[in-house]
Every structure is written in structure tokens, then in C-alpha cells.
Amino acid sequence: MAIDSKVFDVETVQLGDTQEMIIRGGRHLLEKLPQAFAGIKQIGVIGWSSQGPAQAQNLRDSLEGTDIKVVVGLRDNSSSIPSAEAAGFKKSEGTLGEMYKVISESDLVVLLISDAAQVKNYEKIFDALKPGSTLGLSHGFLLGHLQSVGADFPDNVNVVAVCPKGMGPSVRRLYEQGKEVNGAGINCSFAVEKNIDGRATDIALGWAVALGAPFTFETTMESEYKSDIFGERSILLGAVHGICEGLYDHYKTTQGMTKEDAFINTAESITGKISKTISKEGIKAVYTQMNDADKVEFAKAYSASYHPAFEILMEIYQEVASGNEIRSVVLADDRHKRYPMGKIDATEMWIVGETVRANRNPDAIPVNPTTAGVYVAVMMAQIDLLLENGHPYSEVVNESVIESVDSLNPYIDYKGIAFMVDNCSTTARLGSRKWAPRFDYNLRQQSYSALIAGQEINQELMTAFENHKVHAALEVCGELRPSVDIAVVG
């Protein structure tokens, strides 16, 4: 793919065995936004859930001083109206309005209502779009649904996607930090699905720059929704939850750890030094920085976990690609009117975690080699599966590594599993709840039982891990990561 931008400089980077094109962000580019958004007088941000507050505020702040107005569109009876008003969007000032009116009046419509709501209302939304306007999505879920029912987007509008590689609160928090340190933000992917007037690419790139993306890489909307829905059910949310639950019990029952030590050696180890090492020095550094004895334990856990993880990951990817997972999200919307999503932090380990965090000594948190081996095995299996299915390295690295350690895991670290998962979209929350127990069960049955039985190290797997091309690709992407670590706030 080649990025054809008339406004922004395009760079070529070597990732793995391929070259990709990226746009490097930064606040010095904000002055180019009027050029990128040429012809756009109003941007309508529709919805106020995970991404809505962040994107509306970031766009408004980035466009301050221009004649481009950012307007939030909500249902007349939306319970989110007070929150939007508190963030500075006012009906009296023309920056808050009824969603379909805002859609019909906007030149760029950033559609951020829930995926299920998009599916139920897309025909009415399409009818309201101004001819010649641009429809913007931050997730390709709607495309997946349209494909499954033989429908398509309207032919008289541009259709683009800008997809931050992190939850909405992270998008806003790092943008705020970036006001003081240039380059802070959440990486984005972008895709152009329909380009009726030649403006779609620069509109999408302008949107990403305005959100504060340190770098933006190109994908397709189909590739994005497959990797995104898959990723949040896997290492980003579902898998890390399942790993924590299972290893917590494993350490108590087989190693006699106290509840507190079991939590420290699972969740604390993952969100502490393991995530920080991966973020700053790469996945392989977790292994290479261990002493010889710990390397052996890591290799045992990695060998025992890679294939059981890959089995579940294959199933998830097939469910997403076939449309089954999309249908399941749509069906859940009706089910939740009777049974809303329940809590996910009521088990013993997360209750214990509250006490552990309150008395945390960061210097005493270990890199448990077994925990590291399991976690890295699942991450590497996800990387391999995405590469097998033709996803570009930039997308693979962001969906499997950067989003995990730089955007999501800090939320577990700050306040536990529910604080991470339930700050995400409804689609992500559903996927985590559905697949975390599957990872927990499969790893208990195949991985941890193999460790107890003394299964030998699979040297072929370890050699493949040490020599994997993703390490070089991650090093390049790591140079383009946010310039500061996220400071999570509750």
C-alpha cells in the first residue's frame, strides 16, 4: 500500500521483511489541519461512550483557533448529555445537538456509537449523511456486518477509518500529557474504504494527527476489524485476564504461595516489570535479561503454553473472520436489556489485589519466569497467527504488543481488571468476558498441567522465538511510541 498525501510527509520504515509507510505525528502538524480538512466546516462526533469523549475533546482542542467547529451528537434523551456538557459541549453554543441533525449538518461525521447501535441504525444514519461528506469510523465492525448481509456504504460519501490503538481514556490522557511533551498520544491506524473526491486520505490523516497519534500507519478497514476484534479477545484483554486467573490458582495450589504472593507473581509481575521491559526494550529482553535458572523456567512455560494458546487464538480469529463474533455482539445488545454485563473483579484474586496495590512496593515486584513465559508465549502466538493471516507488521505489533503494554496493562496496574476492561467499548468488554475463561481453562488443562508433569523444553519453539523477525520490527515501532508513559487517572 502507498499513502498518497498532499498535506503530510510520508516516511518509509522497514518492519520485519517488509517496508511500510507511516505518518509521524506531533503538535507541530496541527497548523496543517485546516489544509487537511479543506472544505470541512463542521465535524460531528456521534456518541459519548469510550472513544467519544476523548476524540471530541482532542479534535476540539487541536482545531482551536480555526473556523472548524466540533459538535457532539447524542440522542435527545441520552444519559450522556450532562457528561458532554461538563466537557464543554453546549446546546446553547451549537456544539451539542441531536445526533441525526448533527449528522445531516456535518462535513465529517465521526461515528462512535456502540457497534451494536451502528448495526441497528446504519440505514437511518446513511440516509442522514450529507452528499459529499465523509463518514469516519474508529472500528471496522460495521463493515464486517455489511459484508455479512450483502450491503455496502453509500456511494456519495467518503468512508474512512481512524482507529486509535488504545481505549478512549488513554487517547485523552496521553493527548493531555502531550500538551507539555510533544509526541505523547496513542498510535492510530487509518484506512480509506471509499474515496469519491480524492480528499479521503488527507481527511483521515488530519483526524489522526488531531487525535495526537505519534505515528499513523495504513491498513484496510477489513484487516483492522479482524485484528482489532480478535486482539481485544486475546492478549489485550481476554487472554491477560485468563492468564492471571489461572496462574494465581496455580501458584497457590502447586507452590504454596500466599494469596498476596500469588497476586504479586501474576498480575503485578505482568503489569509491572514485564510490561515495562517489553515497552522500552522489546519482548525478547524479558528473556535475555534473566539469569540462567530463570531462563530455564521461562523456556519451560513458553514451550508448554505456545500451542495451547495458538489453538484458542485460531478459534477466535475464525469466529471473527466468519462474522460469528460480530453477530454475537449484536445479539448480546438485546440480551443485556434483561441481564446487563456482570462484574469481573469479584473473584478472590482481584479482591486480594486491592490490598496488594494499596501496599505496593514497586522494587519488590519480581519478573516471575513462569508468568513471563506464559504471557510472552500467548503474545508471540498472537503475532504469528496475525502474520499468517496477512496482517502487516505495524498492525500486528500495535494490536499485539504496544496497545497491551503502553495503553491497557497500566489500567490493570492502577486499579484491577475491571478498570481496564470496562473502560473499553461494549464489543471489547463482551469479548473479554467470553474468551478469558477459555484461555484460563485451556492453559490450566494443557499448559500448567504440562509444567507440573515436567514436560521438556521445546527447543525448536525457543529458537523460533529468539530469532523472530518481530523483534526488529518492534524495535522500529518502539522508536515511534509515545514520548511519555501514560499517567493513569481514575
N, C-alpha and C positions, 0 to 999 in steps of 0.2 A: 504494500500500500504506500502511496505517496501523498503527503499533506500539501495541498495547493492553497497557500495562504497569501493574500495580498497585503496583509497587515503585520503579521508576526513573523519573526525569524524562526526558521525551522532548522533543527540540528539532527545529524545522523549519529547514532550510537551503535556500538557493537554489543549485542546481547547474545551470549551463547554462540551458536554458529550462524546467527542471522544479524542483519542490520535493520534497525528500526528508526523511525523518525519521531522526534518529540518536540514539544514547545516548552522552553524553560520559562517559568513564571517569575513573578516578583512585582513589587509595588511600583517600580519604575515604568511598568507597562500599563498602568491604569490610565495614563494620558492617551493611550491608543484606543480606549474603549469606544469613544464616540465614532471613530473611524470603523471599528469592527461592527458596531451596531448602527451603521449608517441606515437611515430610513426608519429607525425604531424610535418611537416617541414614548411608548408605554410597554413595560414588562409586567405581565400579570403572573404572580406566584400563587398557584391554586393549591390550597391545603396547608395545614398547620400541625403536622404530626412530628416525625423525627427530623426530616430534612427541611420542611417548610420554614420554621423559624430561622434556622441557620442561613439558608440560601436567600431568603427575603432580606434579612439584615445585612448579609455580606454584599449582596447586589446594591442595596441602597447606599451603603457606606462607600463602596467603590465608585459609584456613579455620582457621588455628592459633587455639586458644582457644575454638573452637566444639565441639559434640558430633558434628560430621560427620566421618566417617573416610574418608580416601582410601586405596584399596587397589589395588595393581598386580596385574594378572592376566596370567600367562605360562604357556606350555606347561611341563609338568613337567621336560622335558629341554632347555629353552631355553638357548641360549648367552648370553642377555642377563641371566640371573639374577645373576651376580656384579656386573654394572654397576648393576642395580637395587638390590642390597644396598648397594653403595658409596654410592648416593644416599640411603640411609637407609630403604629399604623392606625390612622383615624378616619372614620367616615366623614367627619367634618372637613377634613383636609383633602379628601378624594384619594386617600391611599389605602382604604379598606372598603370593600364592596361585596355585593352578592356575586357568587362565583361565575354564573353564566353571563352576567352583564360584564364582568371584568374580562372574561374570555373573549367576548364579542368585540371589546374595545381595545384589546392588546395586540401589539405587533409581534411580540414574543410571549408565548404562553408557556410557563414552566409548570408542568402538571405534576404535582406532588401529593395528590390524594392517595389513599391506600391502593394497592394493586387490585384488590377485590372491587373497590369502588370504581376504579378505572374500567374494569371489565363490565360492570353493571351499567355504567353511564357513558361509555365511549361514543355511542351513536349520537346522543344529545350533545356531547362535547364537540364532536366533529362538526355537527350542524351549526354550532355557535361560532366556530372559528372564522375569523375574517379572511376572505380570499387573499392570498399573497402573504399571509402572516407565517410565522414559524412556530411549530409545536415542539416543545422541548420536554424530554423525559429524563429522569435520572436513574432509570432502570428499564431494561427491555422487556419486562414482564408482559406488557400489553401487546407487544409484537408477537410473543410466544402464543398468547391467546388468539390473536387474529389469525395466525398461521394455522392453529388447530381447528378453526371454524371456517377457513377459506375466505376470510375478509382481509381488508387492507386499509391503510391510512388514506385520507383524501388526496386527490391528485393536484389540488390547487393550493397546497401549503408545503413549505419546507418541513421536514421532520428530522430532528437531531436528538442526540443524547449526550449529556454530560453527567458522568457518574463518579461522584466522589468515592474514594476508597476508604471510607470510614463512616461511622454513624453521624447523624446530624449534629449532636452536641460537640463532637470532635471538630467538625467542619467550622463551627462557630468559634470554639475555644482557641484553636490554633490560628484562625484569622485574627482574633483579638490580640493574641501574643505577637502576631506578625506586624501589628501596628508599631511595635517597638523594635522588632528584629526582622528585617526583610527576608522573605523566603519561607516564613512559617506558614503552614497550611496543610491541606490534605491533597495528595495526588489525585488526579482525575483521569479517567479515560473519556474519549469522545468518539462519537460515531455519527455519520451522516447517512440517513436512510432514504431521504428524498431531498433533492436539491433543484428546485424548479427555476431559480433565478440566478444561480451562481454565487449566492451570498451565504449559503448554509454553513460552509466550513468556518468562515471568519466569525459568524454569529456564535457558533458553538465554542470556538476558541476564546472569544471575548467573554463568554459566560464563564468558562473555566478560569480564566485569568481573574475575573471579578470575584470568583469564589475564593481566590487565594491559593490556587494549586501551585506547588513548587515546580511540578512538571506535569504535562498532559501528554498522553500517548494515544495513538489511534487504534481503534478496534472496529468491529461491526456490531450492530445492535444485537444480532443473534448470538454472536460469540460472547458479548457482555452478559446477556441474561443467563446464558448457560453457565458461565463461570461464576457469576455472582450468586445465583440461587444455589448452585452447587457448593460454592465456597462457604457461605454462611451456615449451611447444614453440616459442614465438615470442619476443618481446623479452626475457622474463625469463631464459631460459636458452638455448634453441636459437639464436635469431636473434643474440644478442650474441656467442655463440661463433662462429657462421658469419661475422659481420661482421669480427671480429678476425682470423680465419684468412685471409680473402680480402684485406683491406686490408694486412695485414702483407706478403703476397707482392706486392701491387700497388705498394706504396711501394718495395720493394727493386728490382723489375724496371723500373718506369717512371720513378722519381725517383732511383734510385741510392742510396737510404738504406742505411746500415749496418744490420746485424741489430738492434743496440741501439736505433738511432733509429727503426727501423720499429716496434719494440715500444712505444717511448715514444709514438709518434704514433698508435697504435691502442689497445691495452688500457689503457695508462697514461692516455691522453687521455680515454677513455670513463669509466674508474672514478675519475679524478681530478676535474679542474675541470668537465668536462661534467656528471657526475652530481651534483656538489656544487652547481652552479648550478641545475640542474633541481630539486633537493631544496629549496633555500632560496628560489629566485626564480622558478621556473617554466620550462617548456620554451622559450617564446619568448625568454626572457632570454639563452639561449645565442646566439641570432642577433643580438638588438638590441645586445648589448654588444661585438660585433665591429667592427673598423674597416671602412671601405668595401670595401677589397680582399678582405678575408676574407669579407665578406657575399656577394660575387660568387661566390667558391669554394664557400661553403655552399650558395647557391642552385643552382649547377650540380649539386652532389652530391645535393641534395634532389630536384631535378627528375628526375635520372637514376635515382633509387632508389625513389621512392614507388610507382610502378606495378609494377615487378618484385617488390617486397616484398608488395604487395597481392595479387598473383597467388598467391604461396605461402601467404599468410595465409588467403586464401579456401579453398584446398585443405585446410589444416589444420582450419579451422572446420567444413568439410563432413565431414571424416573423423571429427571428434569428435561432431558432431550426429547423424551417421548411425549411430553406435555402432561404426564400424570401428576407431577408435583404442582404444576400450575393449577390444574383442576382441583387438586386437594385444597389449595389456598382459597379458591373461590367458594368451594363447598363449606369450608370452615366458617366463612363470614356469616352464613345463616345459622350454623350450629351454635356460634358464640352468642347469639341472641338469647339462647336458653342457658348455655353453660360457657361463660366467659373463660378466658385463659386463666389457669390457676397459678399459684405461687410455685417458684422453682428453687427457693432458698430455705425451705423448711426442714431439710434433712439435717442430720447431726453435724456433718462436716461444715456446713455453712453457718450454723449457729455457733459452733466452736470457733470458726473463722473470725467472728465478730470480736471475740475476746483476744484472739491472737493478734489481729490487726491493731487493737487498742494498746497492746503492749509490745508492738513490733520493734525489734532491733535489726535494722537492715543488714548490719555487718554479720549477724548470726545466721542469716538465711543461706542454706547450702545450695550448691548445684548438685542435687541428688542424681547420680549417674543413671539409675534405673528410670527415674522420671524423665530425665533428659533423653534417654534412648527411646522411650515410648513416644514422647512428644515429637521428637525430630523424625522418627520413623513415619508417623502419620503425616507430618508436613511434607516429607520427601515423597511419600506415596501419592499425595495430592498433586505435587508438582509433576511427577511422572505421568499421572493419569491425564492431566490437562495438556501436557506436551504431546502425549499420544493422540489426543483428540484435536490437534492442530491449533491450539491457542498460542499466541505469540508470547515470548519470554516476558515482555513488560507486563502483560496481563497476568501471567502465571505468577510472577514474583509479587505483584501487588496484591492479588487475591489470596495468595498462599502464605506470604511472609510479612510484607510491610504493613498491610492493614491489620494483621494479627498483633504484631509486637509493638507497633507505634500508635495504633488507634484504639484497638479493642481491649487487649490484655490489661492496659493501665486502668480500665474501669473495674475489672475483677480485683485488681490490686488495691484499688481505692475503697471499694465497698461491697465486693462479692459478686456472685454470678448473676443474680437478678438485675443488679445495677448495670451490668454490661448488656445482657440480652434484652432487657426491657426498655433500654434507651434506643433500640433499633426498630426497624419497620415491623409491621404486623407479619409480613411474609417471613422475615428473618426470625422473629420470635416463634412463629409456628414451626419453622424448620428445625430450630434448635431443640424445641420440646419433643419433636417427633423423632429426631435422629440421635440425640445424646444418649438415650437408653440403649440404642442399637450398638453404638460404639462401646459403651460400658459393658454390655453383655458379651459382645464378640471378643473384646480384649480379655475379659475375665476367663472366658471359655478356652480361648486359644493361646493368647499371649502370656498371661500371668501363670496359667497352668503349666505352660512350657518352661517358664522360668523356675517354677517350683520343681519340675521334673529334671532340671539340669540340662535342658536342650543345648546342643553345641552351637558355637558361633557360626553363622553362615558367612564365610569369608568372601564369597562372591558378592553378596549384598554389601558388605562393608567396603570392598574395593570400588564398587559402583558408586557408593556414597562419597567416598573420598575423592574420586576423580570426576564427579558430576559437573557438567558444564554450567549448571545453575549457579555454582559458587562464583564464577567470574561474572555472570550476568547480575547477580545480586550485588556484587561489589560496585558495578557501574551504577545500578539503581540506587545503591546506598549513598553515592555521592550526590544524588538528587533528592534525598529525603528532606523532610522539614528541618529547618536550621535550628530549631529548638525542640526539646522534648515537651509533649503535651503536659500541661498542668491541669489535672482533672479537678473539677469543682462539682459539688453536689447540688 
